[in-house]
């Protein structure tokens, strides 16, 4: 029972990170990004490539063994070493996170240059092209992600023995809380209001001297970092990286639905949307035996559910369950200008 | 022999892709919404060809049915988008609405595929219907049928657009939706018929696809980017440009990767990335595509 509960919590955490990042991009800044799984996949690829090979190097494991082609053997050897080495394990975890932050920030910055020149619909499709290309590359590149069969990754909490599962879970929960706090801080700051200003009218923001392109570039780079982090956490959680599994339905359309259902522009609403949908998805999987009378696999009910919920939300409550609340001038004066009414 | 197979593949692919690209462009310019469900509509109709083959009919019998099925789905999507547009939905909301149909069709394909596998023991996770095709002079029938369909639909479309009142009304609606309405044109009816026609063309393209290529329920998702690349390269606002774009993408994806694979054997595995790179580069460097470039040259720009 506790495993199911924890599974829901962790899945919620990963989707919360992705959806909050999406909310920062679209809900606050108005950047229409349909290719969320590009940085997520990059984060997962770094997790597939870096920690295992670094550990092999640190422990001087037989160089004739290739991490990708002899993956099960290497993972077995590494497990035996890392089980007694918490320092190296944690170092590998943080090195992976650090490299992901750097790579995703650079990628976000480079992507933003051409992408932000495009109108909303073209931008969405451009990001989709990038993501799909990365997925195909991941699926075809054996040395990077094990090709279509995927690759196993280390667990940085093997040193906790039987409790490694709980150790990783706690790490993911703490990381999610940190991301929530940081994003909320950004959104509540004057920068958050600038982002909303840009979303509402870019021209007006430019007229009052704001460098809209620069701000959007920074938002996209920051969002890429957050999404990359989600990719790292997801890869460690799954214990493997299968590039083909990072589809636009799971890692782009679901987060969009979570944001739309919860309420774009409202972080609390977005978290609520993520929680509700993760719960529904997991409930469907857990109760799949109840659908055994169906002449097809129950997993295909998931996209139907997603479609119907999206349709209902767009038609009846396009602003979401917890819509964005406009901030009153009185609150603004109190919080920003530190003035008493 | 291999070179002939490659040439045939490139030709058939270019005819099918050109048809798909033409349809995507036409839908885009009539409603200004990229239809993310477009390739799923096309490849949903592929299962009609499979069904007709299972029932021992010629796979080509499915073409009129695929036209009607594709057209109907496309028309329903148009009605849904129109409803949301009237509610003041933004472009983002409208694109998300097309995703609704994409997901329903994706699930539908997989459910039907599962059903056939479980109840008829037919492996449909990946299939090809090449053996059901006929041959003329040793060449596959699909080559002639796809070429004939592509050319006849382009001619039909041109006649429709330039020689009929409907075509004039449609061009007016594309140029200026509001102004066309004030001139007494029933714009919604015109655009609705256009979406039906385009959906039908997509249905036919999808129905022809498994007669040469391997089909699985994920083809729609993969092909969307290729169709989009063809449209962008040709010019997303030009129907004829997208046909040219479709041919270029098809030949570059098949031929370029084939010849490059002589020197770099690994290139063949990454051939689908070529169209994605072309799409991304065209979007940034030449967002109006070849059609925009040609019109700029004509104007002396």
Interface residues (C-beta under 8 A of the other chain):
Chain A: X26 X32 X34 X114 X117 X118 X120 X121 X122 X124 X125 X126 X128 X129 X130 X132 X133 X136 X137 X140 X247 X248 X249 X253 X256 X260 X295 X296 X297 X300 X301 X302 X303 X304 X306 X307 X308 X310 X311 X314 X315 X318
Chain B: X33 X34 X80 X83 X84 X87 X89 X91 X92 X93 X95 X96 X97 X99 X100 X101 X103 X104 X106 X107 X110 X111 X114 X115 X118 X119 X221 X222 X225 X228 X229 X266 X269 X270 X272 X273 X276 X277 X279 X280 X283 X284 X287
